[in-house]
Amino acid sequence: MSPRRYSQPLPRRPGAFLMRYLRARSGQFGLLAVMVVSAAGCAVAVQYGMKLLVDAMASGERNAAAVWTPFALFIGLIAVENVLWRSSGWLGCRAIVATCTDLRVDLFDHLTGHSMRYFGRQSSGSLGTRVSATGAATGSIMTTMTWNITPPCVDFIGAIIVFTTIDWHMAGALVVFVALIAFVITWFGIRGRHLHQTFAAQSSQIGGEVVDLVSNVWTIKAFSARARERDRLAHEIGIEARAQRRSWMYVEKARVLHDICLWLMAGSMLLWALWRWTEGSITSGDVVVVSALTFRILHGSRDLALALVDISQQFGAIADTLNIIARPHDLDDPQDASRLQVSAGRIDFERVSFAYPDGQYVFKDFSLHIPAGQKVGIVGPSGAGKTTLMALIQRLDDAQAGRILIDGQPIKEVSQDSLREAIAVVPQDSALFHRSIMDNIRYGRPDASDDEVVTAARHAYCDEFIRELPQGYDTLVGERGLRLSGGQRQRLGIARAFLKDAPILILDEPTSALDTHSEQEIQLALADLVRGRTVLAIAHRLSTVSAFDRIVVMKSGRIVEDGPPARLRQEGGLFESLWRLQADGFLVD
């Protein structure tokens, strides 16, 4: 399957969601169904073979041929049944595991297509738990459907056929009994679905809570909050436990109801068969096959009832995931999206308006034109809209009005991937994966050679400290790079931008985590990095942009000053006041 499904949104209903993957491997699942139905059919035929054997033995004639033929049929059917069961296990292993793999990859792919605003509203740990839980739930449903639901259904159909050969009244009674039991159990199971969905949602929330706590363990220790967080987690787990108990006990009630129904059915059918035998209407073999099939249906339908309840629980888990993850993307590529072709790197904001969902406007009729190759610093007080401006350029959010163009191409009309391939970003805090340093730098350009990675590291002044590490470039950096200092992580982020070599560069205060000596080195590295590129830099530390071509000063979503830094200082406006405050040490970075 293709790893990209932007043009094929995930179904929101669990049934349609699962059918999508069954159709993708229809040949394998079709053959699997044939194997399982045939194996279950052989199991019913084995019981009929036993009837023939008992009748031959009860005939009073010690005819070897009359006995050995049913015996050969009996043994042969057992052999075929076993071969079919083992073959179905082998095929099911391949088809179901592959399907669950595709499903989780597709869920992850759809999840990462959501906007950053979506992730701001969700717990990352809970989202990850839901993806894994949905894979497990799908595997459980497919396994249960194949080996716990299909065989009892085949047993029932086979028993009807066999009972018809004995007494069609018995076959009719069996149909009525099973139909009533199926109706009662199904009705009971549907009534409890909300309990299973509540438990699934609470379980996912607990998974997210644990991940969130582990991710913030430093904060927990720093604020002596271990006991407080333990009590809070115990309270949340207690809520989950109550939801689990309600779901579990409902299953137990279904089992009791099922046992009562089947006790009545088994007793009635066997009593009927014995009565007919005393009248001489049926043979001893008929009694044997009625009792054997009745008890087979007894045990099979118990498995069937429990399987239906279990599937109801698993469908609840999938429904919970789809409700959260499979919702439509609020940012998506148009169907005829083209690739962004960057020839120079000119950026234009044309009368852009942007507001948050609560209606609060950040920009109204905002325009800004950045010629290709220009180095522009974006400064201003907090809440001026600097970060939002950078997000709109990368299309992490969409403006409600106006256009943003790169080299004359509206970014809404090109694919998001091609847009972001043309932009290198050095954020304020470079996030790293729990992988090697080599892999983290190479993330900027996956096809780069080791020598190119090392060259980028040298440009970012991090080659020296990397080589001092025990495994050098093969050193694992820990989750989010926690084994490295903030300055070291930032240098790796700059090295990654060097390696990407994109025509447009966004800097979000890249020297904020560095000491004075490191900042001087990085300033030299940035001087090389920005050469020949269009650069936009959010700057709190104004020395970062003092040599830029142009400074744009923003306040409350408007441009209040715009020009070369030297001229803005001479004009004595907001930029000059910020410069003086920082020079005097009063402006906190």
N, C-alpha and C positions, 0 to 999 in steps of 0.2 A: 504494500500500500504506500501511496505517496505520503511523506511526512507533513505535507502542507494541505490544509483543507479550508482555506479561507473562503472559497466559493461554495463549500458544502457545509453549512452550519449543522451542528449536532442536533438531533431530534430532542425535544424537551420531554417526551413521554417515554418511560422505561421500555414499554413493549416495542415501540418503533426504534428506539436506540439499539436494543438487542438484535432486532431483525436486520438492521443494517449490517451487522457483523456476521450473522448467519448467512445472509445472501452473499457476502464476500467470499465465503468458503462453502458455497452450497453443495459442491461435489463431495467434499469430505464429510460434511454433516449429513448429507443424503445417504452416503454409503454407511456411515455410522448408524443411522436410524435403521437401515435394512439389516445390519448385523444384529442390533439389539432386539429388534422385532423377531428376527429368525431364531435367535437364541432363546428368547422367552417362549416362542411357539414350540421349540423343541422340548422345553421344560414341561409344557402342558401335554405334549405328545408322549413324553416319558410316563406320565401318569396313566394315560390311556394304554400304553404298552404294559404297564403293571396290571391293569384290568384284564387284558387279554391273557396274561400269564396266570393270573388267579383263576380265571374262568377255565383255562385249560387244565389246571391242577384240580379244580373242583368238579370236573366232568365225570370223574370216576374211572376214566380210561387212562391207563398208564402208557400213553402213546408218546414216545420220545419226540417224534416230529412235531406233534401238536404243542409240546412244551418248548423245544429249542428254537422254534421260529419266533414266538413272542419274546423269548429271552434275547435272541440276536438283535431284534428290533429295539428292545429296551437298552441294551448295552451300546448299540450303534448310535442311538439318539443322544445318550449321555455324552459320548465322545464328540459328536458334532456340536452339541451345546457348549461344551467346554472350549472347543476350538474357537467358536464364535465369540464367546465371552472374552477370551484372551485377546483375540484380534480386535474386538471393539475397544478394549482397554488401551491397546497400542495406538490405534487410530485416534481415539478420544484424547489421549495424552498430547499428541501432535496438534490436533485441531483446536482444542480448548486452550492450551497454553499459548499457542500463537495468536489466537483471538484476543485473549486477555492482554497480551503484549501490545497488539495493535490498538486496542481500546485505551490503554493507559497513555500511550504515545499521543493518540488523537486528543484525549482529554487535556494533556499537558500543552499540546499545540494550540488548542482552542483557548486554554487558560491564559497563555502568554500573549494571545491576541487582544486581550482586554486592555483598556486604557490604564494609566497609572492611577487615575482617580478611583477606579474599581479596586485596585490593590490597597489603596488607602482606606477603603471601607471594610476590607476583609482581613482575617487573621491568616498569615502565610502558613503557619503550622496547620491550621484547620483545613486550608485548601490542599496542602500536600497529603494530609490524612485522608481526605475525601477521594483523591485520585487513587491512592492505594486501596482504600476500602471498596471502591467501585470495581476495581479489577478482581479483588477477592470475591465480592458478591456475584459478579458475572460468572466467574469460574464455578462457584457453588451452585448457581441456578442451572448452568449447563450440565454439570455433573449430576445434579439431582433429577433434572428432567430426563436425562439419558438412562440412568441406572436405578432410580427410585420411583419414577412415575410411569415411564413407558412399560416396564415389565409387568406391574400389577394390572395395567390396562389391557395388555395382551392376555394375561392370565384370565381376566374377566371375559374377554371375547371368546377365548378358547374354551372356557368352562361352559359358556352358553352353547357353543357348538356341541360339546361332549354331552351336556345334559339333554340337549334336544334329541340325541340318539337314544337316550334312556327314557326320558319322559318330558314332553314339551311343557307340561305344567310346571315341572321343576325349573326349567329354563326361564319361563316367564316369571316365576316367583323370585329367582335370582336377580333378574333384571330390575324388578320392583324394589327388592331389598337394597341393592347397590345404588340405585338411583336416589332412593330416600336418604341413604347414608351420605352419599356424595353431596346432595343438596344441603343437608344439615351441617356437615363439616365445612363446606365452602361458605355458606352463609355465616357461620360462626367465625371463620377465619377472616372474612372481609370486615366484619364488625370490629375486629381487633387490629386492623391495619394501622390505625392512627397511633396505637401504642408502640408498634414496631418502628414507625417513622420518627416518633418522638425520641425513642432510645437511640436510633441512628444519628439523629441531629445532635443529641447531647453527647454522644460518644465522640463525634467529630470535633465538637467544641472543646472537650477535654483534651483531645490530642493537640489542638491548637494552643491551649493554655500551657501545656507542658513544654511545647517547643518555645513559646514566648518566654517562659520562665528560664529555661536553660539558656536561651540567647541573651538574657539580661542578668545572668548570674553575678556579674561584677557589681551591678547596681544593687542587687539583693544583699550582697556581702557588705558593700560600702555603707548601706543604710541600716545594717543590723536587722534585716527584715526576714530572716529565714523562718522564724516561728510564725510571723504574721502571714507570710506567703504559704507556709505549710497549712495553717488553719484555713486560709482562703481556698486553697486547692482541695482540702478535705471537704469543705462545704460543697464545692462544685462537684466533686466525685460522689458525694452523698446524693446529690440530685440525680446524677447519672445512674447510681445504684438503684434508686427508687424507680426510675424509668425502666431499668433492666429487669427489676423484680416484677413490675407490672406486666411487661412483655413476656417474661418467662412463665409466670403463673397463668397467663391467658393460654399459653401453649399447653400447660398441664391440664387445664380445664378441657381443652379440645381433646386431649388424650383420653380423659375419663369418659367424655361423651362418646367418643369413637369406640372405646372398649365395650361400653354398654350396648351399643348398636350391634357390634359384631358378635357379642355373646348371644344376643337374641337370634341373629341370623344363623350362626353356626349350629346352635342347638336345634333350631327349627328345621333346618335342612337335613341334619343327620337323623333326627327323629322321624321325619317324613320318609327318608330312605329306608330306615329299619322297618317302619310300618309296611312299606311296599314289599320289602323282602319277605316279611312274615306271610304276606298274602301270595307270595310266589310270583309277583309281577316283575321283579327284577332279580338279577343274579348276584352272587356274592361279589363278583368283580365290579358290578355296578355300585354296590355299597362302598367298596374300597375306593373307587374313583370319585364318588360323590364326597366321601369324607376327606380324601386327600386334597381334592380341588377346593372344597369348602375351607379347609384349614389353610391351604395355600393362599386363597383369597383373603382369609382372615388376617394372616400375617402380612401379606402384600398390601392390603388396604390400610393396615395400620401404618406401614411405611409410607404409603401414599398420602394418608391424612397428615402425618408429621411433615412429609416433604412439602405438601401444599402450604402448611403453616410457615415452614422455614422459607419457602420461596416468597411468601408474603412479606416476611421480614427483610429478605434480600432486596425485593423490589422497593421496599421502603427506603433502604439505604441508597439505592440507585436514584430513586426519585429525589431524595434530599440533595444528592450531588448535582444532578442535572438542574435542579431548581437554582443552585448557586453558580455552577460553573458554565452550564450550557446556555445561559441566557445570551441573547444576541450581543455582538460587540458594539459598543458605542462609537468606536473608531474602526473603520474597515476600509479596505481598498475598493475602488470602483471596479466593476466587472471588466472594463476595458482599460485598466490601469497600464500605463506605459512605464518604462524605466527612466529615471531621471538621468539626463545627459548633462554633466557639468563641464562646461568649456572654460569658464573663467571664475565663477563663484560669486556673482552679484546677487545680493539679497534685497528684496523689496517688500515692505509692508504697505499695503494700500488700503487705507481707511478701515482698519481692523477694529472690530468690537468683540470683546470677550467678557463673559460673566460666569460666575460660579452657579451651581444649581440652585442656591438660595436666592439668586437674583442680584447678588452684589457684583457690580461691574468693576473690572480691573482696567480695561481699555475701552474707550469710546472714540470711534473715528480716528484711530491711531495710525500715523504714517511715518515710515522711516526708510531711507534709501541708503544702502551700503554698497559702494562701488566694489568691483572685483579687486582683491588683493589689499583692501584697506584693513588696518588694524584699529578696531573700535573698542574702547572701554565703556562699560555700562556701569554707572555709579549712581548712588542716591540712597536715601534712608530706607530702613526696613518698611515693607509694604508698598514700595514704589512700583512693583510689577516686574522687577528684573528677572526673577526666576521664571515667572510665567512667560515672559518674552522668549526665554531660551527653550522652554517646553513647547511653545507654539512653533518655533523653527524646526524642532525635531518631530513635530506632529505627535507629541505625547498627549495633546489636547487639540481640539478644533475650535477655531474662532466661530462665533455665531454670524458674523458679517465681515465683509471685506475679503481680501486675498493676500496670501503670502507666496511670493515667487522666488525661485532660484534660477538665475539665467533665463528669466522670462517664462518659466514653467510653473504653473500653480501646483503647489505641493499636494493638494487634495487629489490631483489627477494622476499622480505617479504612485508607484508602489511604495509602501512604507519602508521595506527593506532597502530598495535602491536609494531612497532619500537618506537613510541613516548610514548607508555605506559611504556616502559622500561627506559625512560629518564625523570628525574625531572629537571626543569630549573628554576633558580632564575635570572631573567633579571635585568638590571641596574635600570629600573623603572618598578615596578610591576604594571601591569594594572589590575584594579578591575572592576567588573560589578556593575551596579546600583542595588545591592541586599544587603541582610544583611551580616554582617561580618561572621556569621555562614555559610552561603551559599558560600561566597567567599573562605573561607578556605577549605570547603568540596569539592570545585571544583577539588582539587587534587585527591580525592577518593570519588565519589558520594555515595557509600554505607557505608561510615564511620558513626559511632554513634556519638552522641553529646559529650560523654565522650572522645572519640578519638580526636575529633576536639579540645576540651579544652586542652587535653594533648599536642597536637601539638603546640597550642598557647603558652603554658607554656615553651616548649622547645625553642620557638622563642622569648621569653621574651616580649610577647605582651598581655598576659592574664591580667596583672595589668591594663594597660590603657584601655583595652576593658571593664573591669568591672566598670570603672569610667564613661563610657558613659551612657547617659540616659536610653537607652534600652539594654545596654550590648551587648551580642552577636547577638541580633535581630536588632541592629542599622543599618539603611541603610547608605551606605558609599557615596552616590551621584554618579553622572556620572563620570566614570573613577576614583572613590575614592577621589573626590575633597574635601570632608568634612574632610578628614584626612590629616595629615602632610606627607611629603615625607618619613620621617623615619618610621612613622606608617604604611604606605602602604608597605614599603619594608619588615617590620617585618611580615606582613600578607602574603606576597609572600613567605617568608622563612617558615612560618608555613604551607603553602600549600605544599611546597616541603617535609617538615617533614612528613606530612600526606600521601603523595603519596608513600613514602618509596620505590623509584625505585632503581635498582642496579647501574644505571649510573646517575651521577649528573653533571650538567653544571651550572657554576656560571659565570655570566657576571657582574663583579664588584659589588657584592651584598651589600657592605657597603658604596658605594659612596654617598648615600643620608643621611648618619647618622652623628650625631655629635660624638665627641671623646668618650663620656661616653657610648652612644648607640653602637658605634662600638666595644668597649671592650666587651659589653654584647653579641653582635651578634657573635664576634669572638669565644666566649665560646660556643654559640649555634652551630656555624658552625663546631667546633671541634667535637661535638656529631654527627652532620648531615653527615659529610664526613666519619665517621668511618665505615669500612666494605664495602665501595663503590668505584667504579672507578670514579674519579673526574677530570674534566677539568675546569679550572677557568681562565677567562680573567682577568688580573689584571693590573690596572693602579696604584692603591694604593698597593705598593709592600709588605706592612706588611701583606696583606691578604694571601699571598702565601709563606711567609718567612719560615713557618714550613712544607711546602709540601715536598714530596719525590723528586720532580724533577721540574726543570724550563726549558721550551722551549722558547728560545728567537728567535723571527721572525723579518725579515726585507725584504720587497719587495717580499713576498711570499716564502721566503726561511728560513730554520732553520740555524741560524748563531751560536747559542750556545745551548748546551743541557747538563743538569746535575743537581746535587744537588745544592741548592742555596748557601751553604757555599763555595763549590768549585768554582762556577762561580764568586763569589765575590773575591776570591783569585786570579783568573786568570786575573782580571782587564780588562775585555772586555766590551761589550755593557751593560750587566746586571749591572756590577759594576758602570758604569757611570750613568745609570738611577737611581741606588740606591743612589749614592752620591748626584745627583741633587735633588731627593725627600727629602733626609735627610736634605739638606741645605735649602729646601723650595722653590727651583726654578722650580720644576716640578709640573705643574698644573694637578690635578686629572680630 
